Amino acid sequence: MQVMLKMLPRYYSHVHEHDNTLITKNFGLHRITLKGGKKVRFMVMGNMFCTELRIHRRYDLKGSIIGRCTDKDKIDENTTLKDLDLKFEFHMDKLLRGELFKQISLDCMFLQSQQIIDYSLLLGLHFRAPEDLKGFSQPPPTMHNRESLPADDGVTLQGELLIPPKGLLLVTHEPGSVSTAPGPHIRGSPLKAYSLGDKEVDLLLPGTGRLRVQLGVNMPAQAKRRPAQAEVDSTEVELFEFYDVVLYMGIIDILQEYNAKKKLEHAYKSFKNIDPQGPQRISAVEPELYAKRFINFLEEVFSDLP
C-alpha cells in the first residue's frame, strides 16, 4: 500500500502519457474493517485475460532462472508456469514486435525510476494450430497423447487423435467495421502491421470472429519450439513444429521495491549459489540490472525473424 501511494503520481502520469502501457491497470486501493477491528487492504486491477478466447497456457516470466520452474506433478490447465517451463519462442509481425518492445522499454524505465524489481510479464496463450497438417492425412499414431497438445478449444477428436483447426489471418482495419466494444483490458489505438503495408489491422480467426489487435491484446504470433527445448521426453511430444497463437500479456507485480530486505536476499542467494553467474540469474537484483535482464530475456522469447 505504501509503495503504491508513493508511486501513484508518477504511475498516473505514465499511464496517462502511454495509453498502450503493458503495466497492469490499478483501479482502486481500498481498506475495510472487519468485525473485531481487523483491517484488510486490497487492490482492484484490470484482468488482462478478460477475453472471449480461451487461455490455454499461462506463464509468469521474470528473466531469471534460479528456482523458476514448476513441479510437473502440480501442473494442470490453470497452472501459471514459469521461465524454465516455457518451451516456445514466438515470431510476430515486424511492426507489432517493434511496438511491443518500444513499450516494454518505456515501462521498464518507469519501474526502474521507482526502484521496483520482481515484476513479471504475465503471458497468456490461445492456441490455433497451422492450417496444413504438415503432410499428414492424420496425426501419426505414435503421437496420440492428449497432453501433448494445448487444451482442446477449437479442435475435433478422432478416436484419441486431435486434428487442429485453421489458423490466423491479419486483415486491414476499417474504422467502425469491427464490433469489438472496448473493455477493461483494451489499451490504446489499434496497431499497424508490416505484413499489410503499414496499415491498421484486425485479427480474423476462422470460425470465431474478427478481433481488434492492440498492444498485449489479441496479438497474433507463431509459436515455435525453442532450440534449448528441442530435446524433451516422450510425454511432451508436439504434433507440429509451429502453432498459430493469440497472445495476451501485461506487466504485473509492480509493488516490490529494492529495499534492504531484497538486498539481503540478493546477498544470501548469491552466496548460496555456486554458479559464477548466480547473482545475475537470481530474481532479486538491483533495478537497472533487473530491467536489462528482463528485456533481454523477452527479446529471446519474442525473437526477431531471421
Secondary structure, DSSP 8 states (H G I E B T S, - for coil): -HHHHHHHHHHHHHHHH-TT--B--EEEEEEEE-TTS-EEEEEEE--TT-SSS---EEEEE-S--TT----GGG--TT-EEEGGG--EEEE--HHHHHHHHHHHHHHHHHHHHTTEE--EEEEEEEEE--SS-TT-SS--TT---GGGS---TT-EEETTEEE-----EEEE--TT-------TT--SS--EEGGGTSEEEEEEETTTEEEE-BTTBSEEEEEEE-GGGSS--GGG--S-SEEEEEEEEEEE---EE--HHHHHHHHHHHHH--STTHHHHSS---HHHHHHHHHHHHHHHT----
